[in-house]
Amino acid sequence: MSILGWYYLHTNGSLIYKPSPDAAADIRESPFAVALWPCDPTDRAGAWQILVEAKAAGANAERVAELATKWGGTDEDAQIYAGRVGAVLSRDGNQWCAKRKDFINIQESASGFGDTALDALAALCKDLGYKPAKLWGKSFPKLLEISAVPA
């Protein structure tokens, strides 16, 4: 993993890139930074995590869409990412549906819907209770993990 910089979510909804591997400390200390993600151009899962979590946290939708296009974040690529992190993506009518592998039904289980696979994954992330954080919060992949706690 080679971190070349950091993306952070500003309180105004901007998703900003700082091109320095050492920028994390400054971003963490900033009262204007809501969330923080490392940027490694060789890490597809990391790119998707930035897109999904930033969108779920309320980042500017146009900026997220711009990055998704720049990084090749297509619906087809989202299906590969979903499979690797433990989400299930499918079409439901004219919308994408995202859910965890332990999905029971829409009343009992977290799910997300959207016009794109990214929209659906971000809605699922939000429904799972994602809270933006500066490094130490639960990530989308962690929220997808199925607990072995008996009912």
Kinemage of the C-alpha trace (Angstrom):
@kinemage 1
@onewidth
@group {chain A} dominant
@subgroup {mainchain}
@vectorlist {calphas} color= white
{ca met a 1} P 0.000 0.000 0.000
{ca ser a 2} L 1.421 3.308 -1.064
{ca ile a 3} L -0.501 6.296 0.272
{ca leu a 4} L 0.117 9.278 -1.984
{ca gly a 5} L -2.342 11.628 -0.316
{ca trp a 6} L -5.581 11.931 1.621
{ca tyr a 7} L -9.182 12.758 0.798
{ca tyr a 8} L -11.224 14.447 3.454
{ca leu a 9} L -14.814 15.554 3.789
{ca his a 10} L -15.118 19.221 4.728
{ca thr a 11} L -18.012 20.436 6.894
{ca asn a 12} L -19.396 22.237 3.815
{ca gly a 13} L -19.717 18.927 1.906
{ca ser a 14} L -16.616 19.372 -0.254
{ca leu a 15} L -14.501 16.287 -0.863
{ca ile a 16} L -10.929 17.591 -0.916
{ca tyr a 17} L -7.646 15.906 -1.852
{ca lys a 18} L -4.380 16.730 -0.057
{ca pro a 19} L -1.456 15.372 -2.132
{ca ser a 20} L 0.873 14.484 0.713
{ca pro a 21} L 1.311 11.191 2.545
{ca asp a 22} L 1.950 13.234 5.707
{ca ala a 23} L -1.204 15.388 5.532
{ca ala a 24} L -3.266 13.118 7.810
{ca ala a 25} L -2.165 14.784 11.055
{ca asp a 26} L -3.143 18.251 9.839
{ca ile a 27} L -6.486 17.005 8.543
{ca arg a 28} L -7.256 15.151 11.791
{ca glu a 29} L -6.597 18.324 13.781
{ca ser a 30} L -8.804 20.499 11.575
{ca pro a 31} L -12.233 21.358 12.995
{ca phe a 32} L -13.488 21.550 9.397
{ca ala a 33} L -12.639 17.944 8.494
{ca val a 34} L -15.460 15.457 9.081
{ca ala a 35} L -13.906 12.287 7.649
{ca leu a 36} L -10.571 11.175 6.250
{ca trp a 37} L -9.524 8.468 3.760
{ca pro a 38} L -6.070 7.417 2.520
{ca cys a 39} L -5.570 7.543 -1.247
{ca asp a 40} L -3.586 4.739 -2.842
{ca pro a 41} L -4.107 4.782 -6.630
{ca thr a 42} L -3.420 1.033 -6.839
{ca asp a 43} L -6.137 0.102 -4.314
{ca arg a 44} L -9.541 -0.384 -6.021
{ca ala a 45} L -11.280 -1.268 -2.754
{ca gly a 46} L -9.892 1.901 -1.183
{ca ala a 47} L -11.259 4.005 -4.039
{ca trp a 48} L -14.687 2.429 -3.629
{ca gln a 49} L -14.578 2.945 0.130
{ca ile a 50} L -13.933 6.663 -0.409
{ca leu a 51} L -16.812 6.913 -2.902
{ca val a 52} L -19.345 4.958 -0.829
{ca glu a 53} L -18.532 6.468 2.559
{ca ala a 54} L -18.194 10.033 1.258
{ca lys a 55} L -21.568 9.803 -0.483
{ca ala a 56} L -23.161 8.254 2.630
{ca ala a 57} L -21.692 11.056 4.756
{ca gly a 58} L -23.225 13.769 2.565
{ca ala a 59} L -20.340 14.778 0.313
{ca asn a 60} L -21.176 16.881 -2.720
{ca ala a 61} L -22.863 14.422 -5.102
{ca glu a 62} L -21.323 16.002 -8.217
{ca arg a 63} L -17.814 15.647 -6.777
{ca val a 64} L -18.415 12.004 -5.860
{ca ala a 65} L -19.759 11.337 -9.380
{ca glu a 66} L -16.717 13.108 -10.877
{ca leu a 67} L -14.339 10.877 -8.888
{ca ala a 68} L -16.358 7.752 -9.735
{ca thr a 69} L -15.997 8.569 -13.439
{ca lys a 70} L -12.291 9.402 -13.084
{ca trp a 71} L -11.609 6.158 -11.193
{ca gly a 72} L -13.746 3.901 -13.416
{ca gly a 73} L -16.387 3.374 -10.734
{ca thr a 74} L -18.988 1.767 -12.985
{ca asp a 75} L -21.971 -0.356 -11.974
{ca glu a 76} L -20.078 -3.426 -13.197
{ca asp a 77} L -17.020 -2.546 -11.107
{ca ala a 78} L -19.283 -1.901 -8.101
{ca gln a 79} L -20.499 -5.491 -8.305
{ca ile a 80} L -16.910 -6.742 -8.009
{ca tyr a 81} L -16.296 -4.446 -5.025
{ca ala a 82} L -19.562 -5.496 -3.379
{ca gly a 83} L -18.655 -9.163 -3.677
{ca arg a 84} L -15.272 -8.562 -2.076
{ca val a 85} L -16.592 -6.619 0.928
{ca gly a 86} L -19.648 -8.750 1.649
{ca ala a 87} L -22.485 -6.827 0.024
{ca val a 88} L -24.975 -8.110 -2.522
{ca leu a 89} L -25.940 -5.870 -5.448
{ca ser a 90} L -28.877 -6.593 -7.720
{ca arg a 91} L -31.428 -4.836 -9.881
{ca asp a 92} L -34.879 -4.302 -8.400
{ca gly a 93} L -37.089 -2.898 -11.131
{ca asn a 94} L -35.384 0.232 -12.423
{ca gln a 95} L -33.183 0.657 -9.328
{ca trp a 96} L -30.100 -0.952 -7.863
{ca cys a 97} L -30.508 -2.682 -4.510
{ca ala a 98} L -27.638 -3.244 -2.062
{ca lys a 99} L -27.868 -5.466 1.004
{ca arg a 100} L -25.764 -7.573 3.329
{ca lys a 101} L -25.402 -11.304 2.723
{ca asp a 102} L -27.631 -12.060 5.736
{ca phe a 103} L -30.570 -10.079 4.302
{ca ile a 104} L -33.958 -11.440 5.430
{ca asn a 105} L -36.485 -8.879 4.216
{ca ile a 106} L -36.769 -5.134 3.800
{ca gln a 107} L -38.553 -4.671 7.142
{ca glu a 108} L -35.877 -6.461 9.193
{ca ser a 109} L -32.648 -5.933 7.286
{ca ala a 110} L -30.551 -2.993 6.200
{ca ser a 111} L -30.704 -2.207 2.500
{ca gly a 112} L -30.079 0.602 0.070
{ca phe a 113} L -31.583 1.600 -3.257
{ca gly a 114} L -30.394 3.974 -5.954
{ca asp a 115} L -30.224 4.816 -9.630
{ca thr a 116} L -26.617 3.589 -9.705
{ca ala a 117} L -24.845 0.811 -7.853
{ca leu a 118} L -22.824 3.489 -6.040
{ca asp a 119} L -26.031 5.204 -4.899
{ca ala a 120} L -27.372 1.884 -3.593
{ca leu a 121} L -24.132 1.033 -1.767
{ca ala a 122} L -24.034 4.501 -0.176
{ca ala a 123} L -27.671 4.161 0.922
{ca leu a 124} L -26.869 0.759 2.455
{ca cys a 125} L -23.831 2.242 4.192
{ca lys a 126} L -26.036 4.945 5.693
{ca asp a 127} L -28.736 2.424 6.675
{ca leu a 128} L -26.092 0.345 8.474
{ca gly a 129} L -25.389 3.371 10.682
{ca tyr a 130} L -22.184 4.670 9.121
{ca lys a 131} L -20.781 7.676 10.963
{ca pro a 132} L -18.009 9.653 9.261
{ca ala a 133} L -14.750 9.606 11.230
{ca lys a 134} L -11.128 10.650 11.038
{ca leu a 135} L -9.552 7.177 10.805
{ca trp a 136} L -10.891 5.311 13.856
{ca gly a 137} L -14.591 4.892 13.041
{ca lys a 138} L -16.238 1.795 11.588
{ca ser a 139} L -15.730 1.552 7.846
{ca phe a 140} L -18.329 0.333 5.354
{ca pro a 141} L -16.583 -3.076 5.042
{ca lys a 142} L -16.627 -3.431 8.858
{ca leu a 143} L -20.343 -2.575 8.967
{ca leu a 144} L -20.977 -5.333 6.417
{ca glu a 145} L -19.386 -8.011 8.586
{ca ile a 146} L -21.944 -10.456 9.920
{ca ser a 147} L -21.789 -10.850 13.671
{ca ala a 148} L -21.694 -14.342 15.106
{ca val a 149} L -23.614 -13.240 18.210
{ca pro a 150} L -26.521 -15.642 18.817
{ca ala a 151} L -30.023 -14.172 18.944
